[in-house]
Amino acid sequence: GRLQGLEPEIADAPDARPLRLAGGNVRFEAVRFAYDPRRPILEELSFELPAGRKLAIVGPSGSGKSTVVRLLFRFYDVTGGRILIDGQDIRTVTQATLRAAIGVVPQDTVLFNDTILANIAYGRPGASREEVEAAARTAQIHDFITGLPDGYETVVGERGLKLSGGEKQRVAIARVLLKNPPILVLDEATSALDSRTEKALQAALERVASGRTTLVIAHRLSTVVDADEIIVLEHGRVVERGPHAALVAARGLYHQMWTRQHESPDERLAAE
């Protein structure tokens, strides 16, 4: 990661207002971004993700996919262009309300050295025990938890019980269900798992995403064949866009990536 001292402080605008949600439409308008002006990461990225739809961003490692998520969360400000949620430039709203509107299932879930109950409740501090359990059921981890000697009071994380990759992902899914955000970001949440675990989690994620505005940063193309639109990035530029079938038929970069992943199912596109 970058050295702390070099992180630009992202501050709320003096007149920042709460984000007013109306479904969660996301628009990137000619977005440019560079950590260093000599090396642009994103150039003129434009797309619209209508409320309730699913858009996937794919591309080789280093294409800029993960940067899109950091900009949407406003961990960094765009170098050019703008990002709108329901018509509001995200630089004009408070970061707290912006981030409350977006739920993320990250590639690597951070667990705190605390009870499994507290770890799930992190999605919405103040949630009731019943709500936590309902989220855990949908994420298909409730039975695993109740099977532990200390159940929901089991301490996990650094000095507690070590959860497997699939279990950690289920905690992340439960957190997002509890948060119940209109906008969902999946940073290829299942790339590290074996295929049986992945299929089960994929089903859980589809339930979570249903009816929400969903942005997927995909490394495995099999998970995004159902996306309304797929954007193919290479060196920070959009080289192709469209639904899966059209992209395969176009025989360009997407077709190449698709063919490569299908020749050897275990070969993973290197995660960014």
N, C-alpha and C positions, 0 to 999 in steps of 0.2 A: 504493500500500500504506500500511499504518499506520506511524506513526513508531516506530522501534525502542524508544524509551524508554517508549512507552505499552503495549508488549506485556506482558501479564501473564506472569510466569514460571510455566510449568506444571512442577511438581516431582513426582517420584515420592513416593507416600505412604511414611512411614518404614518401614512393614511391607509394602511392595509386594512381590508375588510374581510369578514368571514366569507368563505366560498359558499355561493348559493347553488346548490345542486338541483339539476332538473333532469336526472337520468344518467348523467355521467358521460356526455359526449366529449371525446378527446381529439384535439387537432394539433398537429405539428405544422407550422407554416414556415417553409424555407429555413429550417433550423440549421444553424452552423454551430460547431463547437470545437474548441481546441484547448488543451491544457497549455500548449505552447504554440504561438501563432505560426511557427515554421512547420508545424505538423498537424494539420487539421484532422480531427477524429470523425466528425460528421460534416458533410457539405450539402447544403440545400435539401435537407430531409423534409418532405411534405407528405402527410397522410391524414386521413380522417378516420377515426374509429367511432362509428355511430353508437349511441347508447344501446346496450344489450347485445352488441355484436362481438365477434371474436376476430382479432387480427393477430397474425403471427409475423415475427421478424426473424429471418434466418440469414445465415451467411457464414463464411469461414471464420475461424478464430481470428480476432483482431479486426473484424469488419466494423465494429462500433455498436454491436447489438446491446451489450450491457450498459453502455453509456446512455442509451435511450431511457432506461429505467432510472438512472441517477438524475437525469435532467427532469423527468416527470415528477420525481419526488422533490425536486429542487435542492438536491445536495450540491448541485452546481448551477450557475446561471448560464443560459445560452450565450454564445458569442455573437450570434446574429439570428434574426427571425424571432418567432415567438411560439409559446405553447399555451393553448387555451383549453380550459375545461368548462363546458357549458357556456362558452363565449367569453369567459373571464381569463385574462392573461394571468398566469399563475404567479407572476411577480407582484401583482396588485392585491393578492389575498394573503391571509395569515398562513404561515407554514403549518401551524397546528391544525387548522381546518383542512388544509390541502392534504396533509398526511393522514388525517382521520378518514378521508374519503377513499383512500387507496389501501387495499389489502395485498400483501405480497406473500407468496409461497416461495421462499428463496431456495437457491441451490443447496445451501448448507445452513440448516437451522441452528440458531444459537440457543442452547439450553442453559438456564441459570441453575446454580447449586441450591435448589429449593425443591419443594414438593412438586409432584407432577400436576397437582391441582393448580398451584401458583403458576407453573409454566404455561398451562393452557389458558388460565385466566388473564395472563399478560395481554391477550388479544383484546380484552375489554375489562380493565380493572373495575371491580365492583360488581361483576357478574355473579349471579347466584350459583350455588352448587348444582342446582337442577339444570341451569343453562349450560354450565361447563360439561356436565354429563351428557346432555343432549348433543352438544357439539362433538364430544368424544365418540358418541355412538355413530353419528353420521360419518365421522372420519375413520370409523372402524378400529378404534383403539380402546374402547370402553371395556370390552371383555378381557383384553390383555391386562389392563390396569386392575380390574377387580380380581384377577387371578394372582396378583402380587400379594405377598403376606401383609403389607401395609396399605394396599390399595392406592387410593388417591393421595395418601399421605407419604407415599414412597418418595424419598429424596433422590433426585436425578442430577446429572451434570457432573461437574468437576470431581467431587468426592463421593458422589452417590452412584446409583445404578447407571451403568452405561447402556444407552438405548442403541438399537441397530439403526442403520440408515433408514429403513422403511418405517420404523417406529418414530424416529425423529420427524420424518416427513408427515406422519399422521398427526403429530403434535402441532406442526406448522399449519396443517389443514384445519385442525380443530380451532386454533387461534383465529384463523381467518373467518371461519364460520361464526365464531363468537363476536368478532368485530363487525361482521355483516356489512362490508363496504360496498358501495355501488360500483366501484372500479376494482378489478382484480388483476394483479400482475403475477404471472407464473414464469419464474426464471428457470425454465426447463427443470421443473421440480423433481423429475424422476431420473435424471441422467445417470446417477451413481448406483442404481439398483438393479438387482437381477430381474429377469423378464417376468417371472410370476408375480413378484411383489409389485413390479411396475404396472402390470395390467390391473391389479386390484386398486392401486392408488389412482391410476388413470380414471377408473370408474368413479372413485370418490371425488376427484377433481372436476369431472364433468358435471357431477351433481352440484358442486359448489358454484361452478361457472354459469350454470343454467340461468339465463335471464339477466346476467350481469355483463357490463362492459368488460371484456377480457383481452388483455394484451399478453401474448405468449412470446418469450424469448426462447426460440427453439434450437436445440442442437440435434435432436432426433426428429426427422421429418415425419415419421409415422404418427407422431402425436398431433400434427397440425393439418392433416388431410381434410379435416372438417372446418377449417377456418374460413370465414367469409372472404378474407383477403390475406394473401401472403406477400410480404415485402422481402425481396432478396437484396441484402447489402453486401457490397464489396468495397473495401477501402473507404468506408464512410459515404458511399454513394449508392443510390437505388439503381440496381442494374436490371431488375425485373420485378413485376408485380402482377398479381392476379390470383384466382383460385387455383388449387392444387392441379386439377386436370389440365387447365390451360397452360400452366407452367411446365408440366411434364411434356405436353405436346410441343412446346416451343423449343425443346431440345437445347436449352442454354445452360447457364450455371446451375439452376435448380435441378434440371434433368440430370446433370452430371452428379450432383450431390446425392440425389435420390437413387441413382443407379449404383453409386459407390456404396451407399448404406445398405442396399439390398443384396449386393454381391456377398458381403460378409456382415451378417446381422450383428456380430459382436463388436464390429469396428465402430468406435464412437467418434463423432466429429469432436475434435478437441474442444473442451469447454473453455469459454473465454475467461 
